[in-house]
Amino acid sequence: MKPSLRKLIEGTAAAALADGEVEPQALLSAVRGSLVDLDLLAEEHRLSKPDTYTRHLLYADPNGLFSILALVWGPGQGSPVHGHHTWCCVGVYAGELTESFYRLSPGDPHPVEVRTVTRPAGDSCFDSGTDGGIHRIVNRSGSIAISIHIYGVGEDKITTGVNRIYPMPA
């Protein structure tokens, strides 16, 4: 394991509490520190797919407290509109991503976009998973973008315990 990934794991482990909670500022500090480590990712963790963004599991805490992933976004690729069931920290490692935020209106199952933020390499953010945060991430650039995502779930819940997907009007 590369020293830079070990440093991120240790920083995340120090921020993740045994009760499933996390210290957001400590986690953001660990992520921000890793975004400058050019050797954080092995070549296989920088690979993309032509049709959708690609998730690469970098580390899963053996106690199920957190998982660290690298997401590789090809030009034009994006996530669905979603919220999280758990806390999440995202840092842009390479390239640039656009994050759009949404809100729900009473009686309407379709979220409405309320603001958009451009996130360059080195930028990071935290979502507690309890504040109803709904967002979407898209690579609107013409080149690959890579982000580091840390979720407050174990490896077994990466595909089922992280996102709440919202329907969008056709």
C-alpha positions in Angstrom: 0.0 0.0 0.0 1.3 3.4 -0.9 2.2 5.7 2.0 -0.1 8.4 0.8 -3.1 6.0 0.9 -2.0 4.8 4.3 -2.0 8.4 5.5 -5.6 8.9 4.2 -6.8 5.7 5.8 -5.2 6.7 9.2 -6.7 10.2 9.0 -10.1 8.8 8.2 -9.9 6.2 10.9 -9.1 8.9 13.4 -12.1 10.9 12.3 -14.6 8.0 12.1 -16.1 7.2 15.5 -17.2 3.8 16.6 -20.8 4.8 16.9 -21.1 5.5 13.2 -20.6 9.2 13.6 -17.7 11.2 12.2 -15.8 14.4 13.1 -16.3 16.4 9.8 -13.4 18.8 10.1 -11.0 16.0 10.9 -12.2 14.0 7.9 -12.1 17.1 5.6 -8.5 17.7 6.8 -7.5 14.1 6.0 -9.1 14.3 2.5 -7.6 17.7 1.7 -4.2 16.4 2.7 -4.5 13.5 0.4 -5.5 15.5 -2.7 -2.0 16.8 -3.1 -0.4 13.4 -3.0 0.3 12.7 -6.7 1.0 9.0 -5.9 -2.3 8.4 -4.0 -3.8 6.3 -6.8 -2.3 3.3 -8.6 -2.7 3.2 -12.4 -5.6 0.7 -12.1 -7.5 3.2 -9.9 -7.3 5.9 -12.7 -9.1 3.8 -15.3 -12.5 4.9 -16.7 -15.3 3.3 -18.6 -16.8 4.7 -21.8 -20.4 4.6 -20.7 -20.5 5.6 -17.0 -18.4 6.8 -14.2 -16.2 4.2 -12.6 -15.9 3.3 -8.9 -12.6 1.8 -7.5 -12.6 0.6 -3.9 -9.3 1.8 -2.4 -10.0 0.6 1.2 -12.7 -0.8 3.3 -12.5 -0.6 7.1 -12.5 -4.1 8.6 -15.0 -3.0 11.2 -17.4 -1.5 8.6 -17.0 2.1 9.7 -16.0 3.5 6.3 -15.0 2.8 2.8 -12.7 4.9 0.5 -13.3 5.0 -3.2 -11.8 6.7 -6.2 -14.4 7.7 -8.8 -13.2 8.3 -12.3 -15.5 10.5 -14.5 -15.1 10.6 -18.3 -16.2 13.7 -20.1 -19.9 14.3 -19.7 -20.4 11.5 -17.2 -22.4 12.1 -14.1 -24.2 10.6 -11.2 -28.0 10.5 -10.8 -29.7 13.0 -8.6 -29.3 11.5 -5.1 -28.9 12.0 -1.4 -27.0 9.9 1.1 -28.1 7.4 3.8 -24.7 8.0 5.5 -22.1 10.7 5.9 -19.9 11.3 2.9 -16.8 13.3 2.2 -15.7 14.1 -1.4 -12.5 15.6 -2.6 -11.6 16.4 -6.2 -8.2 14.7 -7.0 -7.8 15.6 -10.6 -9.8 17.6 -13.2 -12.9 19.6 -12.4 -16.4 18.5 -11.4 -19.7 20.3 -11.2 -22.0 19.7 -8.2 -25.6 20.7 -8.4 -27.7 20.9 -5.3 -31.5 20.2 -5.2 -34.4 20.6 -2.8 -37.8 18.8 -2.6 -41.0 20.8 -2.6 -43.9 19.5 -0.6 -46.0 17.0 -2.6 -43.5 16.8 -5.5 -41.3 13.7 -5.7 -39.0 15.5 -8.2 -36.2 17.6 -6.8 -35.6 21.1 -8.1 -32.1 22.4 -8.7 -31.3 25.4 -6.5 -27.5 26.0 -7.0 -24.4 24.7 -8.8 -20.8 24.8 -7.6 -17.7 24.1 -9.8 -15.2 22.0 -7.9 -11.6 22.2 -9.1 -8.9 19.8 -8.1 -8.1 20.2 -4.4 -11.7 21.2 -3.5 -13.6 19.1 -0.9 -17.0 18.9 0.8 -18.8 17.0 3.5 -22.4 15.8 3.7 -23.7 14.5 7.1 -26.3 12.3 5.4 -28.9 13.6 7.9 -29.6 17.1 6.5 -31.5 16.0 3.4 -28.7 17.0 1.1 -29.6 16.1 -2.5 -27.1 16.6 -5.2 -25.6 15.5 -8.5 -22.0 15.4 -9.7 -21.1 15.8 -13.4 -17.9 16.1 -15.3 -18.7 18.9 -17.7 -15.1 19.2 -18.9 -13.5 17.5 -21.9 -11.0 15.4 -19.9 -11.0 12.8 -17.2 -11.8 13.9 -13.6 -11.1 11.9 -10.5 -12.7 12.3 -7.0 -12.1 10.6 -3.7 -15.2 9.6 -1.8 -15.3 8.4 1.8 -18.6 6.9 2.9 -19.6 5.9 6.5 -20.5 2.4 5.5 -18.6 -0.9 5.1 -17.7 -2.5 1.7 -20.9 -4.6 1.9 -23.1 -1.5 1.8 -21.4 0.5 -0.9 -24.0 -0.4 -3.6 -27.1 -0.5 -1.3 -26.4 1.7 1.7 -25.1 4.9 0.3 -27.5 6.6 -2.1 -31.1 7.5 -2.2 -31.9 8.0 -5.9 -34.5 10.6 -6.9 -36.7 10.5 -9.9 -36.4 13.3 -12.3 -39.1 14.5 -14.8 -38.7 13.2 -18.3 
